[in-house]
Amino acid sequence: MDAFLSSPKTPKMIHPLIGESNAKFPLFSALSNRDSGASSFGTSRIIGMGLLLSKKVSDSNMKRTVSKTWDCLRPRTTNAYGRHAQDRVLEEEAPQIAETSPSLKVLPGQAFPLGVSEVENGINFAIFSQHATAVVLCLFLPQRGKKDRMDDLMVELTLDADVNRTGDIWHICVEDLPRSNVLYGYRIDGPRGWHQGHRFDNSTVLIDPYAKLVEGRRFFGDASNKWSKFLGTYDFDSLPFDWGDNYKVPSIPEKDLVIYEMNVRAFTADKSSGLDPNVRGSYLGVIEKIPHLLDLGINAVELLPVFEFDEFEFQRRPNPRDHMINTWGYSTINFFAPMSRYASAGGGPIKASREFKEMVKALHGAGIEVIIDVVYNHTNEADDENPYTTSFRGIDNKVYYMVDLNNEGQLLNFSGCGNTLNCNHPMVMELILDSLRHWVIEYHVDGFRFDLASVLCRGTDGSPLNAPPIIRAIAKDDILSRCKIIAEPWDCGGLYLVGRFPNWDRWAEWNGKYRDDLRRFIKGDPGTKGNFATRVAGSSDLYKVNKRKPYHSVNFVIAHDGFTLYDLVSYNSKHNNANGEGGKDGTNDNFSWNCGFEGETADAKIKALRSRQMKNFHLALMCSQGTPMMLMGDEYGHTRYGNNNSYGHDTAINHFLWGQLDSRKRDRFRFFKEVIKFRRMHHVFGRENFLDKKDVTWHEDNWDNYESKFLAFTLHANNGGDIYLAFNTHDFFVKVAIPSPPANRRWFRVVDTNLESPKDFVSEGVPGIGSAYNVAPYSSILLEAKL
């Protein structure tokens, strides 16, 4: 406790979102009281307004005791997470103590639930730290008549290990606190042995891992408030959200999903969205564009991270990336709080929470499920060389992160981001499960995509586990039982688990082999036809195990990281110089083909070929067994100009460009949406079980020909409405014999990607298909057997 004690003579006023000022003001901390049971509320202690004595009743002898209080009054120097933050201070004369000092009653509190809860006696605070030796609760109380949170004053309450600790949980209850509009954090001290994995620093005010709301800067990308601190807050004043009497979740079977991966901010941030500036880039902006999602035909959105993150994290120190703004959000500050700067008009965390619910409610009302991308493999706190301590690192680094005790306690890095969350530690497991349950119960989300999920398959020492406890717990959890759970089955430590991810017959996977095999075949690589056939048939080589289904393969050609679909057919190599790392970032294994020219061109033949290739990819994706996923913007041909790692650009590189969509609605967009709707109308593409001989006929006797780049097959429907598909990735025409249609039916051409719009897709089909069809180079066709 010595590190926390200082003289009461010069206490200072601290502004929560800036740092410490030189103004003098008494900050009262909790009175030390060692006779009370740690998990009961007991008799309150009063602080402030000059009352320096604390009375309490002993359970054994009703002995009246007096606590010393002057040592609890002290100034603190708090770290505002940035080197410049402490330069931004306000100086003023201290008011009279009697006029401004808060009067608070404190009780021992209770250990559960973790975080902030409203109890009969007041507001309870509980935080886990196994290795802490001292914990101080920092409260930032709103000042009457002042709207700017910069004017808040900090009150420190020191927790007594004998009174305010139950096991490894520190707790305190404070009476008479406002039920909302209070910011809070913790200063925590403990062993300073880095070699033992500890990173305690009692000068930093830390965010509660269980904070349900986080306050920081109000506007996304507001450079004038770049050095904003982040603090927890709570809201017990607002009425429960009204989901509506007729509200229900869509509950779409996994085999029927068509997923649209998108970024909340980037979807409407561009001026071309036509939205009010206060709504652009917000949860409400998504609501405004639901008609587009319905027109496209998708029935699930997969949102890039919506947990609180700091978009200015790259700009905290000089580095090659200090010009960038994190727009993807894969750098979590807190696992419970929705991203507050996605609220409209800078509304803050409470408004963000409500508007996220409004977004989910509106999407559900339109029959669209909400899957969120969750990042439980690492946090924003970076590495030991350039740490960004905001929460876990300072609370209990040895518990929350994997550390190498055989190497001076250094952080293990299987995430590629400097740290790795210790997911299979019992307390971290519970944190993850509580977070997931919170998003289901409070926000009604329908599922989760787990970023770098192989990290969750590692033990506390980083070694791979065959049956990871956290993976099993998620699969077996009652509250999560209705949710889609999707793994990105690899990490940056080489643990590649595509087709082998521990699953308990529930987990689906991003199928990275699907992506690679489709890219290679469609661009014309020799020797890839067999793999292409296996992927479009549902990847039974990977997923036909135990009770797994074809839909456990989430099929994709394009995702947020990597080339867009347009860039996949326009660039042979990445062009990432704008990222500041000399082009060294981003993958080199793109399996892309520029169709004869690198980048933008006016050549009509190259542009036509690129258009065909984009249609070929989309048709193959939507006609494959499994769950298809496409990327926001591919429906109109969005380009990032060859940047395959655009996480740090809050510009048109990532923003959905609504003007470009409008200009391509009659051709490219039309084709994309019609193919999606065709898939959803024809159940032969989304079977419950893997294909057998009665379900598919492969028109192929040339499997072993390395040079063969043509594949045709028929999917058989129970009602006779068979579907014939052919893909030609040769650079010459292939005249193919068309099989006889089922009895009393004729073949109708629905798709020929070689044709211009609107002939490239005709929903009712074009009759007159004979016994042969001349399939153009780099094109594909779809025929439907109709009466």
MINUBA-127287 format. One line per field, with one value per residue (C-alpha): residue in one letter; x, y, z. Coordinates in steps of 0.25 Angstrom, whole numbers, always signed. Layout:
# residues N
aa (A_...)
x (X_...)
y (Y_...)
z (Z_...)
# end
This chain:
# residues 787
aa (M_D_A_F_L_S_S_P_K_T_P_K_M_I_H_P_L_I_G_E_S_N_A_K_F_P_L_F_S_A_L_S_N_R_D_S_G_A_S_S_F_G_T_S_R_I_I_G_M_G_L_L_L_S_K_K_V_S_D_S_N_M_K_R_T_V_S_K_T_W_D_C_L_R_P_R_T_T_N_A_Y_G_R_H_A_Q_D_R_V_L_E_E_E_A_P_Q_I_A_E_T_S_P_S_L_K_V_L_P_G_Q_A_F_P_L_G_V_S_E_V_E_N_G_I_N_F_A_I_F_S_Q_H_A_T_A_V_V_L_C_L_F_L_P_Q_R_G_K_K_D_R_M_D_D_L_M_V_E_L_T_L_D_A_D_V_N_R_T_G_D_I_W_H_I_C_V_E_D_L_P_R_S_N_V_L_Y_G_Y_R_I_D_G_P_R_G_W_H_Q_G_H_R_F_D_N_S_T_V_L_I_D_P_Y_A_K_L_V_E_G_R_R_F_F_G_D_A_S_N_K_W_S_K_F_L_G_T_Y_D_F_D_S_L_P_F_D_W_G_D_N_Y_K_V_P_S_I_P_E_K_D_L_V_I_Y_E_M_N_V_R_A_F_T_A_D_K_S_S_G_L_D_P_N_V_R_G_S_Y_L_G_V_I_E_K_I_P_H_L_L_D_L_G_I_N_A_V_E_L_L_P_V_F_E_F_D_E_F_E_F_Q_R_R_P_N_P_R_D_H_M_I_N_T_W_G_Y_S_T_I_N_F_F_A_P_M_S_R_Y_A_S_A_G_G_G_P_I_K_A_S_R_E_F_K_E_M_V_K_A_L_H_G_A_G_I_E_V_I_I_D_V_V_Y_N_H_T_N_E_A_D_D_E_N_P_Y_T_T_S_F_R_G_I_D_N_K_V_Y_Y_M_V_D_L_N_N_E_G_Q_L_L_N_F_S_G_C_G_N_T_L_N_C_N_H_P_M_V_M_E_L_I_L_D_S_L_R_H_W_V_I_E_Y_H_V_D_G_F_R_F_D_L_A_S_V_L_C_R_G_T_D_G_S_P_L_N_A_P_P_I_I_R_A_I_A_K_D_D_I_L_S_R_C_K_I_I_A_E_P_W_D_C_G_G_L_Y_L_V_G_R_F_P_N_W_D_R_W_A_E_W_N_G_K_Y_R_D_D_L_R_R_F_I_K_G_D_P_G_T_K_G_N_F_A_T_R_V_A_G_S_S_D_L_Y_K_V_N_K_R_K_P_Y_H_S_V_N_F_V_I_A_H_D_G_F_T_L_Y_D_L_V_S_Y_N_S_K_H_N_N_A_N_G_E_G_G_K_D_G_T_N_D_N_F_S_W_N_C_G_F_E_G_E_T_A_D_A_K_I_K_A_L_R_S_R_Q_M_K_N_F_H_L_A_L_M_C_S_Q_G_T_P_M_M_L_M_G_D_E_Y_G_H_T_R_Y_G_N_N_N_S_Y_G_H_D_T_A_I_N_H_F_L_W_G_Q_L_D_S_R_K_R_D_R_F_R_F_F_K_E_V_I_K_F_R_R_M_H_H_V_F_G_R_E_N_F_L_D_K_K_D_V_T_W_H_E_D_N_W_D_N_Y_E_S_K_F_L_A_F_T_L_H_A_N_N_G_G_D_I_Y_L_A_F_N_T_H_D_F_F_V_K_V_A_I_P_S_P_P_A_N_R_R_W_F_R_V_V_D_T_N_L_E_S_P_K_D_F_V_S_E_G_V_P_G_I_G_S_A_Y_N_V_A_P_Y_S_S_I_L_L_E_A_K_L)
x (+0_+12_+12_-2_+0_+4_+3_-11_-5_-6_-17_-20_-31_-31_-38_-42_-41_-28_-19_-14_-15_-7_-19_-21_-33_-35_-39_-45_-42_-49_-46_-38_-47_-41_-52_-63_-66_-61_-73_-84_-89_-88_-89_-85_-73_-75_-65_-64_-70_-60_-65_-52_-57_-63_-72_-74_-80_-72_-79_-73_-73_-80_-67_-67_-55_-49_-42_-30_-34_-23_-14_-25_-25_-14_-11_-8_-1_-9_-4_-14_-9_-1_+11_+5_-8_-1_+3_-12_-16_-25_-20_-30_-30_-36_-50_-54_-54_-68_-73_-69_-64_-73_-80_-80_-83_-76_-79_-70_-78_-80_-71_-82_-86_-73_-73_-83_-97_-108_-111_-121_-110_-104_-95_-86_-72_-65_-52_-43_-28_-21_-7_-11_-6_-14_-26_-32_-46_-45_-59_-61_-73_-81_-81_-94_-96_-85_-87_-73_-67_-54_-59_-61_-53_-47_-50_-41_-46_-35_-40_-35_-30_-36_-50_-52_-46_-52_-43_-37_-48_-47_-61_-67_-81_-83_-96_-103_-95_-103_-109_-103_-93_-82_-68_-59_-46_-36_-22_-15_-2_+5_+18_+28_+35_+34_+42_+30_+20_+15_+13_+7_+7_-1_+0_-10_-25_-30_-43_-51_-51_-66_-70_-83_-81_-68_-66_-55_-55_-69_-66_-59_-45_-46_-32_-34_-37_-27_-21_-34_-34_-44_-52_-64_-77_-91_-106_-117_-126_-130_-143_-141_-140_-154_-152_-167_-178_-177_-162_-155_-142_-141_-135_-130_-125_-110_-112_-120_-111_-105_-95_-90_-78_-78_-72_-82_-75_-70_-84_-89_-77_-76_-83_-89_-98_-107_-109_-109_-94_-99_-103_-92_-84_-93_-102_-114_-107_-108_-123_-124_-118_-126_-133_-120_-118_-131_-130_-117_-123_-114_-120_-109_-99_-85_-81_-66_-62_-73_-66_-60_-46_-37_-36_-24_-15_-5_-3_+2_+16_+25_+25_+23_+8_+5_-3_-13_-27_-31_-44_-46_-46_-38_-32_-41_-41_-53_-61_-75_-76_-81_-73_-77_-73_-83_-94_-100_-96_-85_-96_-86_-87_-102_-107_-98_-104_-118_-115_-108_-121_-129_-120_-122_-137_-138_-129_-137_-150_-145_-142_-127_-118_-107_-93_-82_-67_-61_-46_-43_-29_-22_-25_-21_-10_+1_+15_+25_+33_+22_+11_-3_-7_-22_-28_-24_-9_-9_-20_-13_-4_+0_-14_-20_-8_+0_+14_+27_+33_+45_+48_+48_+33_+32_+18_+15_+10_+2_-7_+3_-1_+8_+0_-8_-21_-19_-33_-32_-29_-42_-44_-41_-51_-62_-59_-61_-73_-79_-76_-83_-95_-96_-97_-108_-116_-114_-113_-120_-108_-110_-96_-81_-69_-56_-44_-31_-39_-27_-22_-34_-29_-16_-13_-8_+7_+3_+3_-8_-20_-28_-40_-39_-48_-53_-57_-65_-71_-76_-82_-89_-94_-109_-110_-101_-109_-117_-105_-96_-82_-71_-56_-45_-37_-23_-14_-1_+7_+4_-7_-15_-28_-36_-45_-39_-44_-49_-64_-74_-82_-86_-74_-74_-61_-56_-52_-38_-36_-49_-44_-30_-35_-46_-37_-27_-37_-45_-32_-28_-17_-15_-17_-27_-40_-42_-40_-50_-60_-58_-60_-73_-78_-77_-63_-66_-51_-51_-65_-71_-67_-76_-89_-83_-91_-87_-92_-81_-72_-73_-69_-63_-54_-53_-52_-49_-34_-28_-32_-46_-53_-49_-35_-34_-36_-28_-15_-4_+2_-1_+1_+2_+11_+0_+1_+15_+22_+29_+19_+24_+10_-1_+0_+7_-1_-13_-15_-19_-19_-19_-25_-13_-10_-7_-17_-27_-28_-36_-34_-48_-44_-37_-49_-59_-50_-50_-65_-66_-57_-64_-77_-70_-66_-79_-87_-77_-79_-94_-95_-86_-91_-88_-90_-87_-81_-78_-71_-78_-75_-72_-87_-82_-67_-61_-46_-35_-25_-18_-16_-19_-17_-25_-29_-23_-30_-43_-45_-51_-41_-50_-63_-75_-77_-92_-90_-82_-93_-103_-95_-94_-108_-113_-101_-92_-101_-112_-105_-100_-113_-120_-111_-112_-127_-126_-118_-128_-140_-133_-130_-121_-110_-112_-114_-114_-105_-93_-96_-97_-98_-113_-111_-100_-95_-81_-80_-65_-56_-43_-40_-26_-23_-14_-16_-32_-38_-53_-63_-78_-88_-103_-109_-122_-134_-145_-156_-148_-143_-129_-118_-106_-94_-81_-68_-58_-45_-37_-34_-42_-56_-61_-72_-79_-90_-102_-108_-123_-132_-142_-154_-164_-155_-146_-133_-134_-121_-121_-107_-96_-85_-80_-92_-94_-105_-117_-115_-104_-115_-129_-138_-149_-138_-136_-141_-136_-124_-119_-111_-98_-93_-81_-75_-67_-53_-53_-68_-78_-93_-105_-116_-129_-139_-153_-166)
y (+0_+9_+13_+19_+27_+42_+55_+61_+75_+77_+68_+72_+73_+63_+64_+50_+52_+60_+57_+64_+79_+87_+93_+88_+81_+70_+57_+47_+33_+22_+20_+8_-2_-15_-21_-24_-36_-34_-39_-33_-18_-16_-2_+10_+19_+33_+42_+57_+69_+69_+56_+48_+37_+24_+16_+1_-11_-23_-36_-42_-32_-20_-13_+2_+5_+18_+18_+27_+36_+46_+36_+34_+48_+50_+55_+46_+47_+39_+35_+39_+28_+38_+46_+59_+57_+62_+75_+78_+83_+93_+102_+108_+112_+102_+104_+103_+89_+91_+96_+85_+73_+61_+54_+39_+27_+14_+0_-13_-17_-31_-39_-42_-38_-33_-19_-8_-12_-5_-11_-8_+0_+8_+5_-7_-8_-21_-24_-37_-36_-48_-42_-27_-23_-9_-5_+10_+13_+26_+33_+45_+52_+61_+76_+83_+93_+88_+80_+77_+65_+71_+79_+66_+64_+51_+44_+33_+22_+12_-2_-9_-23_-28_-22_-20_-33_-47_-57_-50_-40_-26_-19_-7_-1_+14_+20_+33_+32_+37_+26_+30_+41_+36_+32_+22_+14_+8_+10_-3_-7_-20_-27_-20_-33_-32_-46_-51_-46_-34_-20_-12_+3_+10_+24_+19_+20_+7_+3_-8_-20_-22_-7_-8_+6_+13_+28_+35_+45_+47_+48_+38_+43_+56_+60_+72_+61_+51_+49_+46_+36_+25_+22_+13_+18_+13_+16_+11_+23_+20_+11_-3_-3_-5_-17_-16_-25_-32_-33_-46_-51_-56_-70_-73_-87_-87_-94_-82_-71_-61_-53_-39_-34_-20_-8_+0_+13_+11_+7_+21_+31_+36_+48_+40_+33_+45_+44_+56_+58_+55_+41_+37_+26_+22_+11_+19_+20_+5_+6_+17_+7_-6_-4_-6_-19_-24_-21_-28_-40_-44_-48_-47_-36_-39_-26_-23_-20_-12_-13_+0_+3_+15_+19_+28_+17_+18_+32_+32_+32_+35_+22_+19_+17_+30_+36_+25_+24_+10_+8_-7_-7_-20_-14_-16_-7_-13_-26_-21_-7_-3_+6_+19_+28_+20_+28_+39_+53_+50_+45_+37_+23_+23_+27_+17_+6_+10_+12_-1_-7_+1_-4_-19_-17_-11_-21_-32_-26_-27_-41_-39_-46_-39_-46_-38_-40_-41_-40_-49_-52_-39_-25_-11_-11_-15_-20_-18_-8_+1_-2_+5_+2_+4_-8_-22_-20_-12_-20_-33_-35_-49_-54_-47_-49_-61_-59_-67_-69_-76_-63_-52_-52_-46_-45_-57_-52_-61_-50_-42_-30_-31_-38_-51_-52_-64_-69_-83_-77_-79_-64_-60_-71_-66_-51_-56_-64_-53_-43_-52_-54_-39_-37_-47_-43_-28_-26_-38_-41_-54_-59_-57_-58_-60_-53_-62_-73_-82_-74_-79_-93_-90_-93_-83_-86_-84_-99_-104_-111_-123_-119_-105_-102_-88_-94_-105_-95_-86_-98_-103_-90_-90_-75_-76_-88_-81_-73_-75_-77_-76_-78_-71_-84_-79_-69_-62_-73_-84_-91_-94_-102_-101_-113_-117_-107_-113_-111_-120_-121_-106_-97_-93_-88_-78_-87_-82_-93_-90_-76_-80_-92_-83_-72_-81_-89_-76_-69_-81_-88_-103_-115_-108_-114_-125_-116_-106_-117_-121_-107_-104_-118_-114_-117_-131_-134_-124_-124_-138_-142_-146_-138_-126_-121_-114_-100_-101_-97_-82_-80_-67_-62_-48_-43_-29_-33_-35_-30_-26_-34_-23_-22_-38_-37_-24_-26_-37_-31_-23_-7_-4_+8_+17_+9_+14_+1_+1_-9_-20_-22_-30_-44_-47_-60_-53_-63_-51_-48_-34_-39_-33_-20_-15_-6_+4_+3_+9_-4_-9_-24_-24_-17_-27_-39_-33_-32_-46_-51_-44_-50_-64_-63_-58_-69_-80_-74_-74_-87_-95_-104_-97_-83_-72_-59_-46_-33_-19_-12_-24_-23_-10_-13_-5_-3_+0_+2_-11_-8_-22_-17_-4_-5_+9_+18_+25_+30_+26_+14_+7_+15_+10_+19_+21_+29_+17_+8_+17_+17_+1_-2_-7_-16_-21_-19_-25_-38_-39_-37_-46_-58_-56_-57_-69_-76_-73_-78_-91_-101_-110_-99_-100_-115_-119_-131_-134_-137_-152_-159_-156_-141_-138_-143_-139_-138_-141_-152_-143_-142_-146_-136_-125_-116_-117_-104_-107_-113_-116_-123_-124_-122_-131_-125_-134_-127_-129_-114_-118_-108_-109_-101_-100_-92_-90_-84_-87_-75_-82_-86_-100_-106_-115_-126_-122_-134_-137_-130_-138_-143_-133_-122_-113_-105_-90_-82_-73_-69_-67_-57_-55_-47_-32_-28_-31_-43_-49_-52_-55_-59_-66_-73_-73_-85_-92_-99_-110_-122_-114_-100_-92_-87_-74_-73_-69_-70_-79_-83_-87_-95_-98_-110_-104_-109)
z (+0_+2_-13_-11_+1_+0_+8_+9_+8_-7_-13_-27_-37_-48_-61_-66_-81_-80_-68_-56_-54_-44_-37_-23_-18_-8_-13_-3_-3_+5_+19_+23_+31_+34_+43_+33_+25_+11_+4_+12_+12_+27_+33_+23_+24_+21_+14_+11_+17_+28_+34_+38_+47_+43_+52_+50_+57_+59_+57_+69_+80_+74_+77_+72_+65_+59_+46_+42_+30_+28_+20_+11_+5_-5_-19_-30_-44_-54_-68_-79_-88_-97_-95_-99_-90_-78_-85_-87_-73_-67_-55_-46_-31_-22_-17_-2_+3_+9_-4_-14_-6_-9_+2_+0_+8_+5_+8_+7_-5_-12_-21_-32_-42_-47_-53_-48_-42_-36_-22_-11_-3_-15_-27_-26_-33_-34_-42_-43_-40_-35_-33_-29_-15_-16_-23_-24_-30_-37_-39_-48_-43_-52_-47_-46_-57_-66_-78_-82_-76_-75_-63_-55_-43_-38_-25_-21_-12_-7_-5_+7_+4_+18_+15_+0_-5_-7_-13_-25_-26_-21_-18_-12_-11_-11_-7_-13_-26_-38_-46_-59_-64_-55_-61_-54_-54_-45_-41_-38_-32_-30_-32_-41_-46_-62_-62_-55_-65_-57_-63_-51_-51_-41_-49_-60_-58_-64_-71_-64_-73_-69_-72_-81_-86_-89_-91_-99_-110_-116_-131_-140_-145_-137_-137_-127_-117_-121_-107_-101_-89_-89_-76_-72_-69_-66_-68_-58_-62_-76_-78_-84_-99_-105_-115_-119_-117_-130_-130_-133_-137_-151_-147_-161_-163_-166_-179_-184_-180_-190_-182_-185_-178_-175_-167_-160_-162_-176_-181_-180_-176_-190_-195_-206_-196_-196_-181_-172_-167_-153_-157_-167_-162_-150_-146_-151_-164_-166_-163_-174_-184_-181_-194_-202_-194_-197_-212_-212_-206_-194_-181_-171_-169_-162_-156_-154_-140_-132_-119_-113_-120_-121_-136_-133_-127_-138_-135_-121_-125_-137_-146_-161_-158_-151_-162_-161_-154_-150_-158_-157_-142_-139_-127_-115_-103_-96_-99_-94_-99_-113_-121_-116_-128_-136_-129_-137_-135_-125_-116_-107_-101_-96_-109_-116_-108_-111_-126_-127_-122_-132_-143_-139_-137_-151_-158_-151_-156_-170_-168_-167_-156_-149_-147_-141_-143_-129_-126_-114_-118_-114_-109_-113_-102_-112_-108_-97_-106_-109_-99_-99_-85_-84_-76_-75_-75_-63_-56_-57_-69_-64_-64_-76_-86_-90_-85_-86_-72_-78_-86_-75_-75_-89_-96_-106_-119_-127_-132_-139_-131_-119_-109_-108_-99_-90_-94_-87_-73_-65_-62_-76_-81_-72_-77_-92_-89_-81_-92_-103_-94_-92_-107_-108_-97_-97_-112_-118_-128_-135_-136_-136_-145_-136_-142_-142_-134_-134_-122_-114_-117_-109_-95_-85_-89_-104_-108_-116_-109_-116_-107_-103_-91_-97_-110_-104_-94_-105_-113_-101_-94_-93_-96_-108_-113_-124_-129_-141_-137_-148_-146_-154_-153_-153_-145_-147_-140_-151_-145_-157_-154_-167_-166_-153_-144_-131_-133_-125_-138_-136_-140_-155_-161_-171_-182_-186_-195_-203_-205_-210_-219_-226_-228_-235_-244_-248_-253_-261_-253_-258_-249_-240_-246_-236_-224_-230_-231_-217_-212_-220_-215_-200_-197_-191_-190_-179_-173_-175_-161_-149_-150_-158_-170_-183_-177_-166_-178_-179_-194_-198_-209_-203_-189_-183_-182_-196_-210_-213_-224_-234_-230_-230_-245_-247_-240_-240_-227_-215_-215_-201_-201_-195_-182_-179_-177_-191_-197_-187_-180_-186_-192_-204_-207_-214_-226_-234_-249_-255_-268_-276_-270_-255_-250_-257_-272_-283_-291_-294_-296_-283_-276_-282_-277_-263_-263_-267_-257_-246_-250_-251_-237_-232_-239_-234_-220_-220_-226_-216_-205_-192_-186_-196_-191_-200_-196_-196_-209_-218_-223_-231_-232_-221_-223_-213_-224_-221_-206_-199_-185_-184_-169_-166_-177_-173_-187_-201_-201_-191_-191_-199_-211_-214_-226_-232_-228_-235_-248_-248_-244_-257_-260_-250_-238_-245_-248_-234_-227_-237_-235_-220_-221_-231_-220_-209_-218_-222_-210_-218_-215_-200_-196_-182_-185_-193_-208_-212_-226_-226_-224_-234_-248_-252_-267_-266_-271_-271_-256_-258_-269_-263_-274_-273_-269_-272_-262_-264_-254_-252_-238_-237_-231_-225_-234_-247_-247_-249_-250_-260_-258_-267_-264_-275_-271_-283_-293_-304_-306_-302_-309_-299_-300_-292_-285_-287_-277_-268_-274_-279_-277_-285_-283_-281_-281_-268_-268_-278_-272_-286_-290_-287_-277_-277_-285_-276_-266_-270_-258_-266_-275_-290_-297_-309_-303_-312_-310_-310_-305_-308_-295_-297_-291_-277_-275_-269_-271_-263_-269_-262_-266_-267_-271)
# end
